[in-house]
Amino acid sequence: MSIAETSPPRLAAARSAERLSPVVTIYILCVVFPIFFFVGPLYMNTLRLMLLVLVIPLWFRLILGHYGRVIVTDWLFVAYFVWQIPALAVNNPEAVVQQSGSTGAEFLGGYLVGRAFIRDRGAFIAMCRQLSLIVLLILPFGLLEARTADPFIPDLIRSVPALFSVPDVNIPGRMGLNRVQNTFTHPIHYGLFCSVVFSLNFIALQDKIGTTWRWLSSMLIGLGCFLALSSGALLALLLQLGLIAWAFVLRKVSWRWWLLLGLGVLAYVVVDLLSNRTPLRVFLSYATFSAHTAYWRSLIFEYGFQNALDNPLFGIGLNDWERPDWMYGDSMDNFWLVVAVRYGFPAAIFIIAGYLYVIFKVMFREVDSDPELWKIRRAWVFSFVGLTFTLCTVHIWANVYSFVFFIFAAGIWLIDAKPKGGEEDETDETPQRPSHLPFSRFQHTPRDTRRPAPALR
């Protein structure tokens, strides 16, 4: 049979394998389109309601092995959630049920949805297609908001009786442009959402969509990231572009990533020796839009970390953190630091250890024999390298908080994924004799190994 005859059926079979659970589709829509409403005295949204229903059954199915083997991150993330309860009980006893329930549903629920329903390459590719499509569909509304400063979709949701949506943050623009929040709580979250999708579209969908469309759609996704005018989101995007360029230029050098790591360590040492500022402050000065923002974030880290040191076990909960009077803002632009300050160092250790365990496990997988799996792994890793640095300069909450750990869990199957080698692909095209009779409930046994039937007694 010729290649021309075999390719269409194989392509059709590959496309048919790209199936995404309706649960994931509903979850993503709930993340992107924030609809709030009251259930009695409770202020609820569609995402939180969905996850409150799913989180317990998904967790029990996970520990029973329905979604692959249980890994250490599963337990560390549960420990992170559980630790929040005594931390809140010590600091904010009146908010224990509401805060732990809502954030627990968003965090664990998003993680479990990704863990349960993105279990193979077909589901992962289908997810990438869907996320890319959604970013492109809401981009025109972002362009409209950049001109008018009005978030169209949240305003439309609020026009429906008894429904609410995210508030219009209406923060000052930058570079003569309005900052776009689109359908999200804050422009930072919209930019972060787009930045996560960038590598999933440009790398994971290579050979899945046309080259011209892949480049064009990736540029449009990058435009969405830019419209947020968030230094954190742009940092994630630039880091991904840098990694893509590095991988392309040094594609024939097998130790290119060790070289990059070595250069990073060398740069840190050189900056520490030659600059009168700490490497952290130098990094922040290049990772923000202005020197004022960089200086402010370095102060946030300094005083925020001191708060964590002063309350190492259970943190300060939802209480205001201590800082000089002239630091008028109460925001803390560092997700990892917020965890330590609110819930103590044990909570920070649980979530960071679980996070790094998966990332390093996936990074060091040997998948070179399987080009498709190799692209998926690279796309996911590049997204999270950018995201990890960004979370050092921004805080996430609500829908994007859940989405980050959904995407994180969507890559866990890569730890145990089996690469498809060339030999396996060749044998798939050759019909093999079945090991059992197709219409028999008895296992087929070769004639020369059969045992004589027992004598009748």
MOMOFEN-V466165 format. One record per residue. N is the residue number from 0. RES is the residue in three letters. PHI is phi as a letter, one per 30 degrees, with the letter a starting at -180 (* if undefined). OMEGA is omega in degrees with one decimal (* if undefined). Layout:
{{N & RES & PHI & OMEGA} {N & RES & PHI & OMEGA}}
//
This chain:
{{0 & MET & * & -176.5} {1 & SER & d & 178.5} {2 & ILE & d & -179.6} {3 & ALA & d & -178.4} {4 & GLU & d & -175.0} {5 & THR & d & -174.1} {6 & SER & d & -178.3} {7 & PRO & e & 178.2} {8 & PRO & d & -179.5} {9 & ARG & d & 177.9} {10 & LEU & d & 178.7} {11 & ALA & d & 179.1} {12 & ALA & d & 179.5} {13 & ALA & d & -179.8} {14 & ARG & d & -179.7} {15 & SER & d & 178.1} {16 & ALA & d & -179.5} {17 & GLU & d & -178.5} {18 & ARG & c & -179.2} {19 & LEU & c & 179.5} {20 & SER & d & 175.2} {21 & PRO & e & 178.2} {22 & VAL & d & 179.7} {23 & VAL & d & 179.0} {24 & THR & d & 178.7} {25 & ILE & d & 179.5} {26 & TYR & e & -178.4} {27 & ILE & d & 178.1} {28 & LEU & d & 177.4} {29 & CYS & d & 177.3} {30 & VAL & d & -170.9} {31 & VAL & d & -177.4} {32 & PHE & c & -172.6} {33 & PRO & d & 179.1} {34 & ILE & c & -178.5} {35 & PHE & c & 179.3} {36 & PHE & a & 178.2} {37 & PHE & c & 169.5} {38 & VAL & c & -170.8} {39 & GLY & i & 178.8} {40 & PRO & d & -175.4} {41 & LEU & d & 175.0} {42 & TYR & c & -169.8} {43 & MET & b & 169.5} {44 & ASN & b & -174.5} {45 & THR & d & -179.0} {46 & LEU & d & -177.8} {47 & ARG & d & 179.3} {48 & LEU & d & 179.2} {49 & MET & d & -175.4} {50 & LEU & d & 175.7} {51 & LEU & d & 178.3} {52 & VAL & d & -171.0} {53 & LEU & c & -164.0} {54 & VAL & d & -176.6} {55 & ILE & d & 178.5} {56 & PRO & d & 178.6} {57 & LEU & d & 180.0} {58 & TRP & d & 179.9} {59 & PHE & d & 177.7} {60 & ARG & d & 177.4} {61 & LEU & d & -176.4} {62 & ILE & d & 175.2} {63 & LEU & d & 175.0} {64 & GLY & i & -179.4} {65 & HIS & d & -176.7} {66 & TYR & c & -177.7} {67 & GLY & i & -177.8} {68 & ARG & d & 176.3} {69 & VAL & d & -178.7} {70 & ILE & c & -175.7} {71 & VAL & d & 179.4} {72 & THR & d & 178.1} {73 & ASP & e & -179.0} {74 & TRP & d & 179.3} {75 & LEU & d & 179.4} {76 & PHE & d & 174.8} {77 & VAL & d & 177.6} {78 & ALA & d & 177.0} {79 & TYR & d & 179.1} {80 & PHE & d & -177.7} {81 & VAL & d & -178.6} {82 & TRP & d & 179.0} {83 & GLN & d & -175.1} {84 & ILE & d & 176.3} {85 & PRO & d & 178.0} {86 & ALA & d & 177.5} {87 & LEU & d & 179.5} {88 & ALA & d & 178.9} {89 & VAL & d & -171.7} {90 & ASN & c & -176.8} {91 & ASN & b & -175.0} {92 & PRO & e & -179.0} {93 & GLU & d & -175.3} {94 & ALA & c & -174.4} {95 & VAL & d & -173.9} {96 & VAL & d & -175.4} {97 & GLN & d & -175.7} {98 & GLN & d & -179.3} {99 & SER & d & 179.4} {100 & GLY & d & -177.0} {101 & SER & d & -179.5} {102 & THR & d & 177.2} {103 & GLY & d & 178.2} {104 & ALA & d & -179.2} {105 & GLU & d & -177.1} {106 & PHE & d & -177.4} {107 & LEU & d & -179.4} {108 & GLY & d & 177.6} {109 & GLY & d & 178.8} {110 & TYR & d & -176.2} {111 & LEU & d & 176.4} {112 & VAL & d & 176.7} {113 & GLY & d & -178.6} {114 & ARG & d & -172.9} {115 & ALA & d & -168.2} {116 & PHE & c & 171.8} {117 & ILE & c & -171.0} {118 & ARG & c & -179.5} {119 & ASP & a & -175.6} {120 & ARG & d & 179.9} {121 & GLY & d & 178.6} {122 & ALA & d & -179.5} {123 & PHE & d & 179.8} {124 & ILE & d & 178.1} {125 & ALA & d & 176.8} {126 & MET & d & 178.7} {127 & CYS & d & 177.5} {128 & ARG & e & -176.1} {129 & GLN & d & 179.2} {130 & LEU & d & 178.8} {131 & SER & d & 179.5} {132 & LEU & d & -178.2} {133 & ILE & d & 178.0} {134 & VAL & e & -179.2} {135 & LEU & d & -178.9} {136 & LEU & d & -178.8} {137 & ILE & c & 179.9} {138 & LEU & e & 178.9} {139 & PRO & e & 178.3} {140 & PHE & d & 174.5} {141 & GLY & d & 177.5} {142 & LEU & d & 177.6} {143 & LEU & d & 179.4} {144 & GLU & d & 177.9} {145 & ALA & d & -179.7} {146 & ARG & c & -173.0} {147 & THR & c & -176.9} {148 & ALA & i & -179.8} {149 & ASP & c & 176.9} {150 & PRO & d & -169.6} {151 & PHE & d & -173.6} {152 & ILE & d & 175.3} {153 & PRO & e & 177.1} {154 & ASP & d & 179.2} {155 & LEU & d & 179.1} {156 & ILE & d & -179.3} {157 & ARG & d & 179.6} {158 & SER & d & 178.6} {159 & VAL & d & -179.4} {160 & PRO & e & 176.8} {161 & ALA & i & 177.3} {162 & LEU & c & 178.9} {163 & PHE & b & 177.9} {164 & SER & b & -179.2} {165 & VAL & d & -180.0} {166 & PRO & d & 174.5} {167 & ASP & d & -175.4} {168 & VAL & d & 173.6} {169 & ASN & h & 179.0} {170 & ILE & c & -177.4} {171 & PRO & e & -179.9} {172 & GLY & d & 178.6} {173 & ARG & b & 177.4} {174 & MET & h & 178.7} {175 & GLY & i & -178.3} {176 & LEU & b & 172.8} {177 & ASN & d & 176.5} {178 & ARG & d & -172.4} {179 & VAL & c & 172.6} {180 & GLN & c & -178.9} {181 & ASN & h & -178.7} {182 & THR & c & -171.6} {183 & PHE & c & -176.4} {184 & THR & d & -174.4} {185 & HIS & a & 176.0} {186 & PRO & e & 177.2} {187 & ILE & e & -176.7} {188 & HIS & d & 177.0} {189 & TYR & d & 178.5} {190 & GLY & d & 179.8} {191 & LEU & d & 177.9} {192 & PHE & e & 179.9} {193 & CYS & d & -177.7} {194 & SER & d & 178.5} {195 & VAL & d & -176.1} {196 & VAL & d & -172.6} {197 & PHE & e & -178.4} {198 & SER & d & 177.8} {199 & LEU & d & 178.8} {200 & ASN & d & -171.9} {201 & PHE & d & -175.7} {202 & ILE & c & -175.1} {203 & ALA & d & -178.7} {204 & LEU & c & 173.7} {205 & GLN & d & -175.9} {206 & ASP & i & 174.9} {207 & LYS & c & 176.1} {208 & ILE & b & -179.0} {209 & GLY & d & -176.8} {210 & THR & d & -179.5} {211 & THR & d & -179.2} {212 & TRP & d & 179.0} {213 & ARG & d & 178.6} {214 & TRP & d & -178.2} {215 & LEU & d & -179.2} {216 & SER & d & 177.7} {217 & SER & d & 177.6} {218 & MET & d & 178.0} {219 & LEU & d & 175.6} {220 & ILE & d & 175.6} {221 & GLY & d & 176.9} {222 & LEU & d & 176.6} {223 & GLY & e & 177.2} {224 & CYS & d & -179.3} {225 & PHE & d & -176.4} {226 & LEU & d & 177.9} {227 & ALA & d & -178.5} {228 & LEU & h & 178.6} {229 & SER & c & 179.9} {230 & SER & d & 179.0} {231 & GLY & d & 179.4} {232 & ALA & d & 178.3} {233 & LEU & d & 176.1} {234 & LEU & d & 178.5} {235 & ALA & d & -179.8} {236 & LEU & d & -179.0} {237 & LEU & d & 176.9} {238 & LEU & d & 178.1} {239 & GLN & d & 177.6} {240 & LEU & d & 178.2} {241 & GLY & d & 178.8} {242 & LEU & d & 177.7} {243 & ILE & d & 179.6} {244 & ALA & d & 179.1} {245 & TRP & d & -179.4} {246 & ALA & d & -179.6} {247 & PHE & d & -177.0} {248 & VAL & d & -176.9} {249 & LEU & c & -175.5} {250 & ARG & d & 179.7} {251 & LYS & c & -179.8} {252 & VAL & c & -174.1} {253 & SER & d & -176.8} {254 & TRP & c & -175.8} {255 & ARG & d & -177.8} {256 & TRP & d & 174.1} {257 & TRP & d & 176.5} {258 & LEU & d & 179.1} {259 & LEU & d & 178.1} {260 & LEU & d & 178.6} {261 & GLY & d & 178.3} {262 & LEU & d & 177.7} {263 & GLY & d & 177.5} {264 & VAL & d & 178.7} {265 & LEU & d & 179.5} {266 & ALA & d & 178.7} {267 & TYR & d & -178.6} {268 & VAL & d & -178.8} {269 & VAL & d & 179.2} {270 & VAL & d & -179.5} {271 & ASP & d & -177.9} {272 & LEU & d & -170.8} {273 & LEU & c & -175.8} {274 & SER & c & 174.5} {275 & ASN & d & 173.9} {276 & ARG & c & 177.0} {277 & THR & d & 176.2} {278 & PRO & e & 178.7} {279 & LEU & d & -178.9} {280 & ARG & d & 176.8} {281 & VAL & d & 178.4} {282 & PHE & d & -178.8} {283 & LEU & d & -179.8} {284 & SER & d & 178.2} {285 & TYR & c & -177.3} {286 & ALA & c & -180.0} {287 & THR & b & -176.9} {288 & PHE & d & -175.8} {289 & SER & b & 177.4} {290 & ALA & d & 178.9} {291 & HIS & d & 179.5} {292 & THR & d & 179.3} {293 & ALA & d & -179.8} {294 & TYR & d & -179.5} {295 & TRP & d & -179.5} {296 & ARG & d & 176.5} {297 & SER & d & 175.8} {298 & LEU & d & 176.8} {299 & ILE & e & -179.9} {300 & PHE & d & -177.2} {301 & GLU & d & -177.8} {302 & TYR & d & 177.4} {303 & GLY & d & 179.5} {304 & PHE & d & 176.7} {305 & GLN & d & 174.3} {306 & ASN & d & 178.9} {307 & ALA & d & 178.2} {308 & LEU & d & -179.7} {309 & ASP & d & -179.4} {310 & ASN & b & -167.5} {311 & PRO & d & -171.4} {312 & LEU & d & -176.2} {313 & PHE & c & 178.1} {314 & GLY & i & -178.9} {315 & ILE & c & -179.5} {316 & GLY & i & -178.7} {317 & LEU & c & -179.9} {318 & ASN & d & 180.0} {319 & ASP & d & -178.8} {320 & TRP & d & -176.1} {321 & GLU & d & -178.8} {322 & ARG & a & 178.3} {323 & PRO & d & -178.0} {324 & ASP & d & -177.0} {325 & TRP & d & 171.5} {326 & MET & d & -169.9} {327 & TYR & d & -177.1} {328 & GLY & d & 179.9} {329 & ASP & c & -179.6} {330 & SER & d & 179.8} {331 & MET & b & -170.5} {332 & ASP & d & 176.8} {333 & ASN & a & -174.9} {334 & PHE & d & -177.3} {335 & TRP & d & 179.0} {336 & LEU & d & 178.7} {337 & VAL & e & 179.4} {338 & VAL & d & -179.6} {339 & ALA & d & -178.5} {340 & VAL & d & -176.6} {341 & ARG & d & -169.4} {342 & TYR & c & 177.7} {343 & GLY & j & -178.3} {344 & PHE & d & 177.3} {345 & PRO & e & 178.9} {346 & ALA & d & 179.4} {347 & ALA & d & 179.7} {348 & ILE & d & -179.8} {349 & PHE & e & -173.9} {350 & ILE & d & -179.2} {351 & ILE & d & 179.2} {352 & ALA & d & 178.2} {353 & GLY & d & 179.2} {354 & TYR & d & -177.2} {355 & LEU & d & 179.7} {356 & TYR & e & -178.3} {357 & VAL & d & -176.9} {358 & ILE & d & -179.3} {359 & PHE & d & 176.7} {360 & LYS & d & -180.0} {361 & VAL & d & -178.2} {362 & MET & e & -173.9} {363 & PHE & c & 173.0} {364 & ARG & d & 176.0} {365 & GLU & c & -177.5} {366 & VAL & b & -175.9} {367 & ASP & d & -178.1} {368 & SER & d & -176.3} {369 & ASP & b & -176.2} {370 & PRO & e & -179.0} {371 & GLU & d & 179.6} {372 & LEU & d & 178.4} {373 & TRP & d & 179.1} {374 & LYS & d & 178.7} {375 & ILE & d & 179.4} {376 & ARG & d & -179.0} {377 & ARG & d & -179.8} {378 & ALA & d & -178.2} {379 & TRP & d & -179.2} {380 & VAL & d & 179.7} {381 & PHE & d & 178.4} {382 & SER & e & -175.3} {383 & PHE & d & 170.5} {384 & VAL & d & 177.0} {385 & GLY & d & -177.2} {386 & LEU & d & -178.4} {387 & THR & d & 177.7} {388 & PHE & d & -179.1} {389 & THR & d & 179.9} {390 & LEU & d & 172.7} {391 & CYS & d & -177.0} {392 & THR & b & 178.1} {393 & VAL & b & 173.3} {394 & HIS & c & 178.4} {395 & ILE & b & 178.7} {396 & TRP & a & 176.0} {397 & ALA & h & -170.1} {398 & ASN & d & -178.1} {399 & VAL & d & 174.1} {400 & TYR & e & 178.2} {401 & SER & d & -176.8} {402 & PHE & d & -179.8} {403 & VAL & e & -177.7} {404 & PHE & d & 167.8} {405 & PHE & d & 178.9} {406 & ILE & d & 176.7} {407 & PHE & e & -179.4} {408 & ALA & d & -179.6} {409 & ALA & d & 177.6} {410 & GLY & c & -175.1} {411 & ILE & d & 179.7} {412 & TRP & d & 179.2} {413 & LEU & d & 179.9} {414 & ILE & d & -176.4} {415 & ASP & c & -178.4} {416 & ALA & d & -179.4} {417 & LYS & c & 178.6} {418 & PRO & d & 174.6} {419 & LYS & c & 179.8} {420 & GLY & d & -179.6} {421 & GLY & d & -177.5} {422 & GLU & d & -179.9} {423 & GLU & d & 179.5} {424 & ASP & d & -179.0} {425 & GLU & d & -178.4} {426 & THR & d & 179.3} {427 & ASP & d & -176.7} {428 & GLU & d & -179.4} {429 & THR & c & -179.4} {430 & PRO & d & 179.6} {431 & GLN & c & 176.9} {432 & ARG & d & -177.5} {433 & PRO & d & -179.3} {434 & SER & d & 177.2} {435 & HIS & b & -179.9} {436 & LEU & d & -172.1} {437 & PRO & d & -177.0} {438 & PHE & c & -179.6} {439 & SER & b & 176.1} {440 & ARG & d & 178.8} {441 & PHE & c & 178.6} {442 & GLN & d & 179.3} {443 & HIS & d & 179.0} {444 & THR & b & 178.1} {445 & PRO & e & -173.7} {446 & ARG & d & -174.6} {447 & ASP & d & 179.6} {448 & THR & c & -177.3} {449 & ARG & d & 175.4} {450 & ARG & c & 177.3} {451 & PRO & d & 178.0} {452 & ALA & d & -179.8} {453 & PRO & d & 179.6} {454 & ALA & d & 177.0} {455 & LEU & d & 178.7} {456 & ARG & b & *}}
//
